[in-house]
């Protein structure tokens, strides 16, 4: 079981906002590339799937020109396009293949979103906002 603290980030509406941020590694088996450092990821129970920055995908060596785009709708009802690829996810003592949807619409400070399919279906996650911690088992 891992306990990670919520991260405090500056907010436009309040002084700070608490975000459930994790750190993960990504490995692309086709190129044998792995992210050289742990990458910040938002644990997002409202995301159906996992998303990743296109810049990370390019660094891993994914050939995006061979992958068909899929359209998604964000919480604010705006739409964006993403391309999927299977990446090996290293997170909290588990290593497994995970489908990520790569897009250039993610904020730079949150280059990965861990969603229901691909993350929540592999872990038991407890958000404890009052104690400022997330438990991942």
DSSP file (Angstrom, degrees, kcal/mol; ACC not computed):
  #  RESIDUE AA STRUCTURE BP1 BP2  ACC     N-H-->O    O-->H-N    N-H-->O    O-->H-N    TCO  KAPPA ALPHA  PHI   PSI    X-CA   Y-CA   Z-CA
    1    1 A X              0   0    0      0, 0.0     2,-0.4     0, 0.0   136,-0.2   0.000 360.0 360.0 360.0 136.0    0.0    0.0    0.0
    2    2 A X  E     -A  136   0A   0    134,-3.0   134,-3.0    90,-0.1     2,-0.5  -0.931 360.0-161.7-114.5 137.2    1.3    3.5   -0.9
    3    3 A X  E     +A  135   0A   0     -2,-0.4     2,-0.4   132,-0.2   132,-0.2  -0.980  14.1 179.9-116.1 123.3    0.2    6.7    0.8
    4    4 A X  E     -A  134   0A   0    130,-2.8   130,-3.1    -2,-0.5     2,-0.1  -0.967  24.5-122.0-124.5 140.6    0.9    9.8   -1.1
    5    5 A X  E     -A  133   0A   0     -2,-0.4    16,-0.3   128,-0.2   128,-0.3  -0.444  31.3-104.0 -76.9 150.8    0.1   13.4    0.0
    6    6 A X        -     0   0    0    126,-1.9     2,-0.4   122,-0.2    14,-0.2  -0.437  38.7-121.8 -62.2 147.3   -2.1   15.7   -2.1
    7    7 A X  E     -C   19   0B   0     12,-2.9    12,-2.8    -2,-0.1     2,-0.6  -0.812  16.2-139.0 -95.3 135.6    0.0   18.3   -3.9
    8    8 A X  E     +C   18   0B   0     -2,-0.4     2,-0.3    10,-0.2    10,-0.2  -0.847  27.8 174.9 -95.5 122.8   -0.7   21.9   -3.2
    9    9 A X  E     -C   17   0B   0      8,-2.6     8,-2.8    -2,-0.6    -2,-0.0  -0.928  37.7 -94.4-124.9 150.7   -0.7   24.1   -6.4
   10   10 A X  E     -C   16   0B   0     -2,-0.3     2,-0.3     6,-0.2     6,-0.2  -0.305  43.4-158.4 -60.1 146.7   -1.5   27.8   -6.8
   11   11 A X        -     0   0    0      4,-0.9    -1,-0.0     3,-0.6     0, 0.0  -0.935  24.8-138.5-129.6 151.4   -5.1   28.4   -7.9
   12   12 A X  S    S+     0   0    0     -2,-0.3    -1,-0.1     1,-0.1     3,-0.0   0.811 107.1  36.2 -75.5 -30.0   -6.8   31.3   -9.7
   13   13 A X  S    S+     0   0    0      2,-0.0     2,-0.2     0, 0.0    -1,-0.1   0.786 127.6  21.5 -96.0 -30.2   -9.9   31.1   -7.4
   14   14 A X  S    S-     0   0    0      1,-0.1    -3,-0.6     0, 0.0     3,-0.1  -0.701  86.9-101.9-124.1 177.7   -8.3   30.2   -4.1
   15   15 A X  S    S-     0   0    0     -2,-0.2    -4,-0.9     1,-0.2     2,-0.3   0.927 102.5  -0.2 -67.5 -43.0   -4.8   30.6   -2.7
   16   16 A X  E     -C   10   0B   0     -6,-0.2     2,-0.4    -3,-0.0    -6,-0.2  -0.965  60.7-149.2-142.8 157.8   -4.1   26.9   -3.3
   17   17 A X  E     -C    9   0B   0     -8,-2.8    -8,-2.6    -2,-0.3     2,-0.5  -0.985  19.6-131.3-126.3 141.7   -5.8   23.8   -4.7
   18   18 A X  E     -C    8   0B   0     -2,-0.4     2,-0.4   -10,-0.2   -10,-0.2  -0.815  27.4-173.3 -93.2 126.2   -5.1   20.2   -3.6
   19   19 A X  E     -C    7   0B   0    -12,-2.8   -12,-2.9    -2,-0.5     2,-1.5  -0.953  29.4-126.4-122.3 140.3   -4.5   17.8   -6.4
   20   20 A X        +     0   0    0     -2,-0.4    23,-2.9    23,-0.3     2,-0.4  -0.652  44.2 172.8 -82.4  89.3   -4.1   14.0   -6.3
   21   21 A X  E     -D   42   0C   0     -2,-1.5     2,-0.2   -16,-0.3    21,-0.2  -0.845  10.8-175.6-105.2 134.4   -0.8   13.7   -8.2
   22   22 A X  E     -D   41   0C   0     19,-3.3    19,-2.7    -2,-0.4     2,-0.4  -0.686  21.4-127.8-114.9 171.0    1.2   10.5   -8.5
   23   23 A X  E     +D   40   0C   0     -2,-0.2    69,-0.3    17,-0.2     2,-0.3  -0.994  35.0 166.2-125.5 128.5    4.5    9.8  -10.1
   24   24 A X  E     -D   39   0C   0     15,-2.3    15,-3.3    -2,-0.4     2,-0.4  -0.856  29.2-131.0-135.1 165.5    4.9    7.1  -12.7
   25   25 A X  E     -E   90   0C   0     65,-1.9    65,-2.5    -2,-0.3     2,-0.4  -0.923  17.4-153.5-115.4 147.2    7.2    5.7  -15.3
   26   26 A X  E     -E   89   0C   0     -2,-0.4     9,-2.6    63,-0.2     2,-0.4  -0.963   7.9-170.0-121.1 140.9    6.2    4.9  -18.9
   27   27 A X  E     -EF  88  34C   0     61,-2.1    61,-3.2    -2,-0.4     2,-0.7  -0.998  11.0-155.5-132.0 129.9    8.0    2.3  -21.1
   28   28 A X  E >>> - F   0  33C   0      5,-3.0     4,-1.6    -2,-0.4     5,-1.1  -0.906   5.2-162.3-107.9 107.8    7.4    1.8  -24.8
   29   29 A X  T 345S+     0   0    0     -2,-0.7    -1,-0.1     1,-0.3    58,-0.1   0.787  83.8  64.3 -62.6 -29.8    8.3   -1.7  -25.8
   30   30 A X  T 345S+     0   0    0      1,-0.2    -1,-0.3     2,-0.1    31,-0.0   0.818 120.7  21.7 -66.5 -28.7    8.5   -1.0  -29.5
   31   31 A X  T <45S-     0   0    0     -3,-1.1    -1,-0.2     2,-0.2    -2,-0.2   0.467  99.4-127.7-113.9  -5.8   11.5    1.3  -29.0
   32   32 A X  T  <5 +     0   0    0     -4,-1.6     2,-0.4     1,-0.2    -3,-0.2   0.742  60.8 144.3  62.7  24.4   12.7    0.1  -25.6
   33   33 A X  E   < -F   28   0C   0     -5,-1.1    -5,-3.0    27,-0.4     2,-0.4  -0.748  28.3-174.3 -95.5 142.8   12.5    3.7  -24.3
   34   34 A X  E     -F   27   0C   0     -2,-0.4    -7,-0.2    -7,-0.2     2,-0.1  -0.981  39.0 -95.0-131.6 145.1   11.5    4.5  -20.8
   35   35 A X        -     0   0    0     -9,-2.6     4,-0.1    -2,-0.4    21,-0.0  -0.393  33.6-137.5 -59.1 133.6   10.9    7.9  -19.3
   36   36 A X  S    S+     0   0    0     -2,-0.1     2,-0.3     2,-0.1    -1,-0.2   0.703  81.5  24.5 -71.5 -18.8   14.2    8.8  -17.6
   37   37 A X  S    S-     0   0    0    -13,-0.1     2,-0.2     0, 0.0   -13,-0.1  -0.902  99.6 -79.9-136.8 164.9   12.5   10.2  -14.5
   38   38 A X        -     0   0    0     -2,-0.3     2,-0.4   -13,-0.1   -13,-0.2  -0.483  49.1-143.2 -64.1 136.5    9.2    9.8  -12.7
   39   39 A X  E     -D   24   0C   0    -15,-3.3   -15,-2.3    -2,-0.2     2,-0.2  -0.865  15.1-112.3-109.6 138.8    6.5   11.8  -14.4
   40   40 A X  E     -D   23   0C   0     -2,-0.4    72,-0.6   -17,-0.2     2,-0.4  -0.476  38.1-177.2 -69.9 133.7    3.7   13.7  -12.6
   41   41 A X  E     -Dg  22 112C   0    -19,-2.7   -19,-3.3    -2,-0.2     2,-0.5  -0.998  23.9-130.8-135.4 138.0    0.3   12.2  -13.3
   42   42 A X  E     -Dg  21 113C   0     70,-2.8    72,-3.2    -2,-0.4     2,-0.9  -0.764  16.9-139.2 -86.0 126.6   -3.2   13.4  -12.1
   43   43 A X  E     - g   0 114C   0    -23,-2.9     2,-0.6    -2,-0.5   -23,-0.3  -0.798  30.9-177.1 -84.9 109.1   -5.3   10.6  -10.6
   44   44 A X    >   -     0   0    0     70,-2.5     3,-1.6    -2,-0.9    72,-0.2  -0.884  25.5-174.8-122.6 100.9   -8.6   11.5  -12.1
   45   45 A X  T 3  S+     0   0    0     -2,-0.6    -1,-0.1     1,-0.3    71,-0.1   0.663  88.2  60.5 -67.6 -14.5  -11.7    9.5  -11.2
   46   46 A X  T 3  S+     0   0    0     69,-0.1     2,-0.5    70,-0.0    -1,-0.3   0.538  84.8  92.0 -89.0  -7.1  -13.7   11.5  -13.8
   47   47 A X    <   -     0   0    0     -3,-1.6    69,-3.1    67,-0.2    70,-0.1  -0.757  62.9-155.7 -90.2 130.7  -11.5   10.4  -16.7
   48   48 A X  S    S+     0   0    0     -2,-0.5    69,-2.9    67,-0.2     2,-0.2   0.881  76.6  10.3 -69.0 -38.0  -12.8    7.3  -18.5
   49   49 A X  S    S-     0   0    0     67,-0.2     2,-0.4    66,-0.1    67,-0.2  -0.673  89.6 -83.6-132.2-178.8   -9.3    6.4  -19.8
   50   50 A X  E     -h  100   0C   0     49,-0.7    51,-2.2    67,-0.5     2,-0.3  -0.775  39.8-165.7 -95.8 137.7   -5.6    7.3  -19.4
   51   51 A X  E     -hI 101 113C   0     62,-2.2    62,-2.5    -2,-0.4     2,-0.3  -0.867   5.1-173.2-120.8 155.0   -4.2   10.3  -21.3
   52   52 A X  E     -hI 102 112C   0     49,-2.2    51,-2.3    -2,-0.3    60,-0.2  -0.994  33.2 -95.2-146.9 149.6   -0.6   11.4  -22.0
   53   53 A X  E  >  -h  103   0C   0     58,-2.3     4,-1.8    -2,-0.3     3,-0.4  -0.360  27.2-132.0 -62.0 138.4    1.1   14.4  -23.5
   54   54 A X  H  > S+     0   0    0     49,-2.0     4,-2.5     1,-0.2     5,-0.2   0.798 106.4  63.4 -61.2 -29.2    2.0   14.0  -27.1
   55   55 A X  H  > S+     0   0    0     48,-0.3     4,-2.1     2,-0.2    -1,-0.2   0.893 103.2  46.9 -64.4 -39.5    5.5   15.3  -26.3
   56   56 A X  H  > S+     0   0    0     -3,-0.4     4,-2.2     2,-0.2    -1,-0.2   0.917 111.7  51.8 -66.9 -42.0    6.1   12.3  -24.0
   57   57 A X  H  X>S+     0   0    0     -4,-1.8     5,-2.3     1,-0.2     4,-0.7   0.897 109.3  49.5 -59.8 -41.4    4.8   10.0  -26.7
   58   58 A X  H ><5S+     0   0    0     -4,-2.5     3,-0.8     1,-0.2    -1,-0.2   0.908 109.8  51.3 -64.5 -41.4    7.2   11.6  -29.3
   59   59 A X  H 3<5S+     0   0    0     -4,-2.1    -2,-0.2     1,-0.3    -1,-0.2   0.877 106.7  54.2 -62.9 -37.0   10.1   11.1  -26.8
   60   60 A X  H 3<5S-     0   0    0     -4,-2.2   -27,-0.4    -5,-0.1    -1,-0.3   0.655 120.5-112.3 -71.3 -14.4    9.1    7.5  -26.4
   61   61 A X  T <<5 +     0   0    0     -3,-0.8     2,-0.2    -4,-0.7    -3,-0.2   0.694  54.1 166.7  93.7  21.0    9.3    7.1  -30.2
   62   62 A X      < -     0   0    0     -5,-2.3     2,-1.3     1,-0.1    -1,-0.2  -0.517  36.0-135.3 -71.0 133.2    5.7    6.5  -31.0
   63   63 A X    >   +     0   0    0     -2,-0.2     3,-1.6     1,-0.2     4,-0.1  -0.697  28.0 177.1 -88.7  85.4    4.9    6.8  -34.7
   64   64 A X  G >   +     0   0    0     -2,-1.3     3,-1.8     1,-0.3    -1,-0.2   0.745  69.0  72.5 -66.1 -24.6    1.7    8.9  -34.5
   65   65 A X  G 3  S+     0   0    0      1,-0.3    -1,-0.3    -3,-0.1    -2,-0.1   0.667  96.9  52.4 -66.5 -13.2    1.3    9.2  -38.3
   66   66 A X  G <  S+     0   0    0     -3,-1.6     2,-0.4     2,-0.1    -1,-0.3   0.359  96.1  84.7-100.1   3.8    0.3    5.5  -38.3
   67   67 A X  S <  S-     0   0    0     -3,-1.8     2,-0.2    -4,-0.1    18,-0.0  -0.908  75.5-127.0-116.0 133.7   -2.4    5.8  -35.7
   68   68 A X        -     0   0    0     -2,-0.4    16,-0.5     1,-0.1     2,-0.2  -0.514  28.4-119.2 -76.1 141.2   -6.0    6.9  -36.2
   69   69 A X  E     -J   83   0C   0     -2,-0.2     2,-0.4    14,-0.1    14,-0.2  -0.479  21.2-158.9 -80.0 150.5   -7.4    9.7  -34.1
   70   70 A X  E     -J   82   0C   0     12,-2.7    12,-2.3    -2,-0.2     2,-0.4  -0.973  16.2-127.8-125.6 144.1  -10.3    9.4  -31.7
   71   71 A X  E     -J   81   0C   0     -2,-0.4     2,-0.3    10,-0.2    10,-0.2  -0.764  25.4-173.9 -96.7 138.4  -12.4   12.3  -30.5
   72   72 A X  E     -J   80   0C   0      8,-3.1     8,-2.1    -2,-0.4     2,-0.5  -0.871  18.9-135.5-124.2 157.9  -13.1   12.9  -26.8
   73   73 A X  E     -J   79   0C   0     -2,-0.3     6,-0.2     6,-0.2     5,-0.1  -0.976  21.0-143.9-116.0 126.4  -15.3   15.3  -24.9
   74   74 A X    >   -     0   0    0      4,-3.2     3,-2.1    -2,-0.5   -27,-0.0  -0.246  33.4 -96.0 -79.9 171.7  -13.8   17.0  -21.8
   75   75 A X  T 3  S+     0   0    0      1,-0.3    -1,-0.1     2,-0.1    -2,-0.0   0.801 127.1  55.6 -59.6 -30.3  -15.7   17.9  -18.6
   76   76 A X  T 3  S-     0   0    0      2,-0.1    -1,-0.3     1,-0.0     3,-0.1   0.311 120.5-111.1 -86.7  10.3  -16.3   21.4  -19.9
   77   77 A X  S <  S+     0   0    0     -3,-2.1     2,-0.2     1,-0.3    -2,-0.1   0.460  75.4 133.6  74.1   5.0  -17.9   19.8  -23.1
   78   78 A X        -     0   0    0     -5,-0.1    -4,-3.2     1,-0.0     2,-0.3  -0.519  50.0-132.0 -77.2 155.1  -15.0   20.9  -25.4
   79   79 A X  E     +J   73   0C   0     -6,-0.2     2,-0.3    -2,-0.2    -6,-0.2  -0.789  26.2 173.9-110.1 153.9  -13.8   18.2  -27.7
   80   80 A X  E     -J   72   0C   0     -8,-2.1    -8,-3.1    -2,-0.3     2,-0.3  -0.971  24.5-121.8-150.4 161.9  -10.2   17.1  -28.5
   81   81 A X  E     +J   71   0C   0     -2,-0.3    23,-0.3   -10,-0.2     2,-0.3  -0.819  27.4 175.2-111.2 148.9   -8.5   14.4  -30.5
   82   82 A X  E     -J   70   0C   0    -12,-2.3   -12,-2.7    -2,-0.3     2,-0.4  -0.978  22.3-137.3-148.2 157.3   -6.1   11.8  -29.3
   83   83 A X  E     -JK  69 102C   0     19,-2.0    19,-3.4    -2,-0.3     2,-0.2  -0.965  24.0-135.0-120.5 134.7   -4.2    8.8  -30.6
   84   84 A X  E     + K   0 101C   0    -16,-0.5     2,-0.3    -2,-0.4    17,-0.2  -0.602  27.6 162.3 -96.3 149.9   -4.0    5.5  -28.6
   85   85 A X  E     - K   0 100C   0     15,-2.1    15,-2.6    -2,-0.2     2,-0.5  -0.965  39.9-110.4-155.9 149.0   -1.0    3.3  -28.0
   86   86 A X  E     + K   0  99C   0     -2,-0.3     2,-0.3    13,-0.2    13,-0.2  -0.740  40.2 177.9 -86.7 125.2   -0.2    0.6  -25.5
   87   87 A X  E     - K   0  98C   0     11,-2.9    11,-3.0    -2,-0.5     2,-0.6  -0.926  33.8-114.0-124.5 146.3    2.5    1.6  -23.1
   88   88 A X  E     -EK  27  97C   0    -61,-3.2   -61,-2.1    -2,-0.3     2,-0.5  -0.750  33.3-152.1 -82.5 121.8    3.9   -0.3  -20.1
   89   89 A X  E     -EK  26  96C   0      7,-3.1     7,-1.9    -2,-0.6     2,-0.6  -0.832   9.0-162.7 -98.7 128.8    2.9    1.6  -16.9
   90   90 A X  E     +EK  25  95C   0    -65,-2.5   -65,-1.9    -2,-0.5     2,-0.4  -0.940  30.3 149.8-108.4 107.9    5.2    1.4  -13.9
   91   91 A X  E >   - K   0  94C   0      3,-2.7     3,-1.1    -2,-0.6   -67,-0.1  -0.947  60.7 -22.7-148.5 122.3    3.1    2.5  -10.9
   92   92 A X  T 3  S-     0   0    0     -2,-0.4     3,-0.1   -69,-0.3   -90,-0.1   0.893 125.4 -41.4  48.5  60.0    3.1    1.6   -7.2
   93   93 A X  T 3  S+     0   0    0      1,-0.2     2,-0.4   -92,-0.0    -1,-0.3   0.620 118.8 104.5  66.3  17.7    4.8   -1.8   -7.4
   94   94 A X  E <   - K   0  91C   0     -3,-1.1    -3,-2.7     2,-0.0     2,-0.4  -0.982  46.2-171.9-126.4 142.3    2.8   -2.9  -10.5
   95   95 A X  E     + K   0  90C   0     -2,-0.4     2,-0.3    -5,-0.2    -5,-0.2  -0.987  26.9 140.6-131.1 120.9    4.0   -3.0  -14.1
   96   96 A X  E     - K   0  89C   0     -7,-1.9    -7,-3.1    -2,-0.4     2,-0.2  -0.993  53.8 -89.4-157.7 157.4    1.4   -3.7  -16.8
   97   97 A X  E     - K   0  88C   0     -2,-0.3     2,-0.4    -9,-0.2    -9,-0.2  -0.524  45.6-178.4 -73.0 138.2    0.4   -2.7  -20.3
   98   98 A X  E     - K   0  87C   0    -11,-3.0   -11,-2.9    -2,-0.2     2,-0.6  -1.000  27.8-125.4-140.7 133.5   -2.0    0.2  -20.4
   99   99 A X  E     - K   0  86C   0     -2,-0.4   -49,-0.7   -13,-0.2     2,-0.4  -0.710  31.8-171.7 -80.3 121.4   -3.7    2.0  -23.3
  100  100 A X  E     -hK  50  85C   0    -15,-2.6   -15,-2.1    -2,-0.6     2,-0.6  -0.886  18.3-141.3-111.2 145.8   -2.9    5.7  -23.3
  101  101 A X  E     -hK  51  84C   0    -51,-2.2   -49,-2.2    -2,-0.4     2,-0.4  -0.945  21.1-147.1-106.7 117.9   -4.5    8.3  -25.5
  102  102 A X  E     +hK  52  83C   0    -19,-3.4   -19,-2.0    -2,-0.6     2,-0.3  -0.713  28.3 157.0 -94.0 131.7   -1.9   10.8  -26.6
  103  103 A X  E     -h   53   0C   0    -51,-2.3   -49,-2.0    -2,-0.4     3,-0.3  -0.968  45.5-136.2-148.7 158.6   -2.9   14.4  -27.1
  104  104 A X  S    S+     0   0    0    -23,-0.3   -51,-0.1    -2,-0.3   -22,-0.1   0.220  89.8  83.1 -99.4  13.0   -1.4   17.9  -27.1
  105  105 A X        +     0   0    0    -24,-0.2    -1,-0.2     2,-0.1     2,-0.1   0.479  62.5 105.9 -97.9  -2.2   -4.2   19.4  -25.1
  106  106 A X  S    S-     0   0    0     -3,-0.3     5,-0.1     5,-0.1   -52,-0.1  -0.466  80.8-100.4 -76.3 149.0   -3.0   18.5  -21.6
  107  107 A X    >   -     0   0    0      3,-0.2     3,-1.3     1,-0.1    -1,-0.1  -0.385  28.6-122.8 -64.6 147.4   -1.6   21.2  -19.4
  108  108 A X  T 3  S+     0   0    0      1,-0.3     3,-0.4     3,-0.1    -1,-0.1   0.829 111.2  54.6 -62.1 -32.6    2.2   21.2  -19.3
  109  109 A X  T 3  S+     0   0    0      1,-0.3    -1,-0.3     2,-0.1     2,-0.3   0.595 114.4  41.4 -80.6  -8.6    2.3   20.8  -15.5
  110  110 A X    <   +     0   0    0     -3,-1.3    -1,-0.3     1,-0.1    -3,-0.2  -0.695  65.7 163.8-134.3  81.8    0.1   17.7  -15.7
  111  111 A X        +     0   0    0     -3,-0.4   -58,-2.3   -71,-0.3     2,-0.4   0.552  64.1  47.0 -80.3  -6.5    1.3   15.6  -18.7
  112  112 A X  E     -gI  41  52C   0    -72,-0.6   -70,-2.8   -60,-0.2     2,-0.5  -0.999  60.1-165.5-136.8 137.6   -0.5   12.4  -17.7
  113  113 A X  E     -gI  42  51C   0    -62,-2.5   -62,-2.2    -2,-0.4     2,-0.7  -0.991  11.7-152.8-120.4 125.2   -4.0   11.7  -16.5
  114  114 A X  E     +g   43   0C   0    -72,-3.2   -70,-2.5    -2,-0.5   -67,-0.2  -0.875  26.7 179.6-100.4 115.4   -4.7    8.3  -15.0
  115  115 A X     >> -     0   0    0     -2,-0.7     5,-2.0     2,-0.3     4,-1.0  -0.263  41.7 -78.3-109.7-169.2   -8.3    7.3  -15.5
  116  116 A X  T  4>S+     0   0    0    -69,-3.1     5,-1.6   -72,-0.2     2,-0.7   0.946 114.9  51.9 -57.2 -57.7  -10.8    4.6  -14.8
  117  117 A X  T  45S+     0   0    0    -69,-2.9   -67,-0.5     1,-0.2    -2,-0.3  -0.754 121.1  18.6 -87.6 116.6   -9.8    2.1  -17.5
  118  118 A X  T  45S+     0   0    0     -2,-0.7    -1,-0.2   -69,-0.1    -2,-0.1   0.051 136.5  26.6 113.9 -24.5   -6.0    1.6  -17.2
  119  119 A X  T >X5S+     0   0    0     -4,-1.0     3,-2.1    -3,-0.4     4,-0.8   0.576 117.6  44.7-129.6 -60.4   -5.5    2.8  -13.7
  120  120 A X  G >4<S+     0   0    0     -5,-2.0     3,-0.5     1,-0.3    -3,-0.2   0.812 109.0  60.5 -61.8 -28.8   -8.5    2.5  -11.4
  121  121 A X  G 34<S+     0   0    0     -5,-1.6    -1,-0.3    -6,-0.3    -4,-0.1   0.494 108.2  45.3 -78.0  -0.6   -9.2   -1.0  -12.6
  122  122 A X  G <4 S+     0   0    0     -3,-2.1     2,-0.3     1,-0.1    -1,-0.2   0.489 115.9  39.8-112.4 -10.1   -5.8   -2.1  -11.4
  123  123 A X  S << S-     0   0    0     -4,-0.8     2,-0.6    -3,-0.5    -1,-0.1  -0.908  70.5-124.0-137.1 160.3   -5.8   -0.5   -7.9
  124  124 A X        -     0   0    0     -2,-0.3    13,-2.6    -3,-0.1     2,-0.4  -0.960  39.2-168.3-101.2 122.4   -7.9    0.2   -4.9
  125  125 A X  E     -B  136   0A   0     -2,-0.6     2,-0.5    11,-0.2    11,-0.2  -0.942  13.8-170.3-121.8 131.5   -7.8    4.0   -4.5
  126  126 A X  E     -B  135   0A   0      9,-2.5     9,-2.5    -2,-0.4     2,-0.6  -0.978   9.6-155.4-122.6 120.5   -9.0    6.0   -1.5
  127  127 A X  E     -B  134   0A   0     -2,-0.5     2,-0.6     7,-0.2     7,-0.2  -0.852  11.7-178.8 -93.4 118.5   -9.1    9.8   -1.6
  128  128 A X  E   > +B  133   0A   0      5,-2.3     5,-2.1    -2,-0.6     4,-0.4  -0.784   6.1 171.9-118.4  85.4   -8.9   11.3    1.8
  129  129 A X  T > 5S+     0   0    0     -2,-0.6     3,-0.9     1,-0.2    -1,-0.2   0.879  74.5  55.4 -63.7 -40.9   -9.1   15.0    1.2
  130  130 A X  T 3 5S+     0   0    0      1,-0.3    -1,-0.2     2,-0.1    -2,-0.1   0.859 114.4  39.8 -64.7 -34.8   -9.4   16.1    4.8
  131  131 A X  T 3 5S-     0   0    0     -3,-0.2    -1,-0.3     2,-0.2    -2,-0.2   0.395 110.0-125.8 -92.8   2.7   -6.1   14.2    5.7
  132  132 A X  T < 5 +     0   0    0     -3,-0.9  -126,-1.9    -4,-0.4     2,-0.3   0.864  69.5 110.2  58.2  41.7   -4.5   15.4    2.5
  133  133 A X  E   < -AB   5 128A   0     -5,-2.1    -5,-2.3  -128,-0.3     2,-0.4  -0.996  54.3-148.8-147.0 154.9   -3.5   11.9    1.3
  134  134 A X  E     -AB   4 127A   0   -130,-3.1  -130,-2.8    -2,-0.3     2,-0.5  -0.966  14.7-150.8-118.1 134.4   -4.4    9.3   -1.3
  135  135 A X  E     -AB   3 126A   0     -9,-2.5    -9,-2.5    -2,-0.4     2,-0.5  -0.929  11.1-170.7-108.3 129.0   -4.0    5.6   -0.5
  136  136 A X  E      AB   2 125A   0   -134,-3.0  -134,-3.0    -2,-0.5   -11,-0.2  -0.977 360.0 360.0-121.7 122.2   -3.2    3.3   -3.4
  137  137 A X              0   0    0    -13,-2.6   -12,-0.1    -2,-0.5    -1,-0.1   0.337 360.0 360.0-131.4 360.0   -3.3   -0.5   -2.9
